[in-house]
Amino acid sequence: GGVGWSPVNDNLGFDERFSLGGANSLRGFERNRVGPVNQSLRSQIDFPNTIEPSVDDLAIRREPTQWVPTGGDFMLMVSQELHFPLSRFGYDSSSWIFFFDAGHVGFLSPNIQADSMAMAFEPPFRYALGTGMRYSTAIGPLAVDLAVNPNPISYRDERYLYLHGSLGSF
């Protein structure tokens, strides 16, 4: 778990803000997607005619707006894992885990607000639970986690299930 806050009040840069989500924090979310967001217009790019059909159909969504994470000036996160070593089954370097992650990212200063009107309706804490495998390798631990986001927010395009993998991230 962890707690973080910034002493800067109203003009904290985007690169200095806190965010949660992904394989190393809240595993039921995409990387850096937990916390305040702003709704912004999608960029209109004039692609060359040869690639425009592919880009339009595969890479760019049709909605005129998108939700962009802004991060916050404070965060709180807790994570709990329960490990079951698989050595009794002949897998000495492996374990099966169950986990629960919860957290919040926001602003301490009342002068900073996301421009999304829906932010007031979001839950104060976001959480996820799931299961995974750990395997110790010579270059670091290999982790594969399947996480459930029990309350995905549809307008943020959150999914119910997320699969995360990492090598040497512990």
C-alpha positions as CSV (number, residue, x, y, z in Angstrom):
1,G,0.0,0.0,0.0
2,G,1.0,3.6,0.0
3,V,0.0,7.2,0.6
4,G,1.2,10.2,-1.4
5,W,0.5,13.9,-1.6
6,S,2.1,16.9,-3.1
7,P,2.8,20.1,-1.1
8,V,2.2,22.2,-4.3
9,N,-1.3,23.6,-4.2
10,D,-2.8,24.8,-7.4
11,N,-0.3,24.4,-10.3
12,L,1.0,20.9,-10.1
13,G,2.2,19.7,-13.5
14,F,0.7,16.6,-15.2
15,D,4.0,14.7,-15.0
16,E,4.2,15.3,-11.2
17,R,0.7,14.0,-10.4
18,F,-0.3,10.7,-8.9
19,S,-2.1,8.0,-10.8
20,L,-3.1,4.4,-10.2
21,G,-4.0,1.4,-12.3
22,G,-2.2,-1.3,-14.1
23,A,0.0,-4.3,-13.2
24,N,1.8,-2.7,-10.3
25,S,-1.1,-0.9,-8.5
26,L,-4.8,-1.4,-9.1
27,R,-4.8,-4.5,-11.3
28,G,-8.5,-4.2,-12.3
29,F,-7.8,-1.1,-14.3
30,E,-5.8,0.0,-17.3
31,R,-2.5,1.7,-16.5
32,N,-2.9,5.2,-14.9
33,R,-6.7,5.3,-15.4
34,V,-7.9,5.6,-11.8
35,G,-8.5,9.1,-10.6
36,P,-9.8,12.4,-12.1
37,V,-10.4,12.6,-15.8
38,N,-11.2,15.3,-18.3
39,Q,-13.4,14.9,-21.3
40,S,-11.7,16.3,-24.4
41,L,-12.3,16.4,-28.1
42,R,-10.5,13.8,-30.2
43,S,-7.9,15.1,-32.6
44,Q,-8.9,15.2,-36.2
45,I,-5.9,14.0,-38.2
46,D,-5.8,13.9,-42.0
47,F,-4.2,10.6,-42.7
48,P,-2.9,9.7,-46.2
49,N,-5.5,8.0,-48.3
50,T,-3.6,4.7,-48.3
51,I,-3.8,4.2,-44.6
52,E,-6.9,6.2,-43.6
53,P,-9.4,3.3,-43.9
54,S,-7.2,1.0,-41.7
55,V,-6.7,3.7,-39.1
56,D,-10.3,4.8,-39.0
57,D,-11.6,1.2,-38.7
58,L,-9.1,-0.3,-36.4
59,A,-7.4,2.4,-34.3
60,I,-9.7,5.4,-33.9
61,R,-13.0,5.2,-32.2
62,R,-16.0,7.0,-33.7
63,E,-16.9,9.0,-30.6
64,P,-16.1,12.7,-30.9
65,T,-14.8,12.9,-27.3
66,Q,-12.5,10.8,-25.1
67,W,-11.8,10.6,-21.3
68,V,-8.2,11.7,-20.5
69,P,-6.7,10.9,-17.1
70,T,-5.3,14.0,-15.4
71,G,-3.9,12.4,-12.2
72,G,-4.2,14.0,-8.8
73,D,-2.2,15.7,-6.0
74,F,-2.8,12.9,-3.5
75,M,-3.4,9.1,-3.6
76,L,-4.1,6.3,-1.2
77,M,-3.6,2.6,-2.1
78,V,-3.9,-0.7,-0.3
79,S,-3.1,-4.1,-1.7
80,Q,-3.3,-7.5,-0.1
81,E,-2.1,-10.8,-1.5
82,L,-2.5,-14.3,-0.2
83,H,0.1,-16.7,-1.6
84,F,-0.2,-20.5,-1.9
85,P,3.2,-22.0,-2.6
86,L,3.0,-24.8,-5.1
87,S,6.1,-26.7,-3.8
88,R,4.0,-29.5,-2.5
89,F,2.9,-30.2,-6.1
90,G,6.5,-30.2,-7.4
91,Y,6.6,-26.6,-8.5
92,D,9.2,-25.2,-6.2
93,S,9.5,-21.7,-7.7
94,S,5.8,-21.1,-8.2
95,S,2.9,-19.8,-6.2
96,W,-0.8,-19.2,-6.8
97,I,-2.1,-15.9,-5.4
98,F,-5.4,-14.2,-4.6
99,F,-5.4,-10.4,-4.3
100,F,-7.5,-7.4,-3.4
101,D,-6.5,-3.9,-4.4
102,A,-8.2,-0.6,-3.5
103,G,-7.3,3.0,-4.0
104,H,-8.2,6.6,-4.6
105,V,-6.6,9.5,-6.5
106,G,-7.9,13.0,-6.2
107,F,-7.2,16.7,-5.5
108,L,-6.7,18.2,-2.1
109,S,-7.0,21.7,-3.3
110,P,-10.7,22.8,-3.8
111,N,-9.5,25.1,-6.6
112,I,-8.6,22.2,-9.0
113,Q,-11.5,20.2,-10.5
114,A,-11.9,18.0,-13.5
115,D,-14.3,19.5,-16.1
116,S,-16.3,16.3,-16.1
117,M,-19.8,16.7,-14.6
118,A,-20.0,13.0,-13.9
119,M,-17.0,13.0,-11.5
120,A,-19.3,13.6,-8.5
121,F,-21.1,10.3,-9.2
122,E,-18.0,8.1,-9.2
123,P,-17.3,6.0,-6.1
124,P,-14.7,7.5,-3.7
125,F,-12.6,4.3,-3.7
126,R,-12.0,2.0,-6.7
127,Y,-11.2,-1.6,-6.1
128,A,-10.4,-4.9,-7.8
129,L,-9.8,-8.5,-6.9
130,G,-8.4,-11.5,-8.7
131,T,-6.0,-14.4,-8.9
132,G,-2.7,-15.0,-10.5
133,M,0.5,-17.0,-10.7
134,R,4.1,-16.2,-9.7
135,Y,7.2,-17.9,-10.9
136,S,10.7,-17.1,-9.8
137,T,13.2,-16.9,-12.7
138,A,16.9,-16.0,-12.9
139,I,16.1,-12.5,-14.2
140,G,13.3,-11.8,-11.7
141,P,9.8,-12.9,-10.8
142,L,7.3,-13.6,-13.6
143,A,3.7,-12.6,-12.7
144,V,0.5,-13.1,-14.5
145,D,-2.7,-11.8,-12.9
146,L,-6.4,-11.9,-13.9
147,A,-8.2,-9.0,-12.2
148,V,-11.9,-8.3,-11.9
149,N,-13.2,-4.7,-11.8
150,P,-16.6,-5.4,-10.1
151,N,-17.9,-1.8,-10.9
152,P,-16.7,-0.7,-14.3
153,I,-17.7,2.8,-15.3
154,S,-19.0,2.4,-18.8
155,Y,-18.5,6.0,-20.0
156,R,-14.7,5.6,-19.1
157,D,-14.6,2.4,-21.3
158,E,-13.6,0.3,-18.3
159,R,-13.8,-3.4,-18.7
160,Y,-14.9,-6.1,-16.2
161,L,-11.7,-8.3,-16.7
162,Y,-8.1,-7.3,-17.1
163,L,-5.1,-9.6,-17.7
164,H,-1.8,-8.2,-16.6
165,G,1.7,-9.7,-16.9
166,S,5.1,-8.5,-15.7
167,L,8.6,-9.7,-15.3
168,G,10.9,-8.5,-12.5
169,S,8.4,-5.8,-11.3
170,F,8.4,-6.8,-7.6
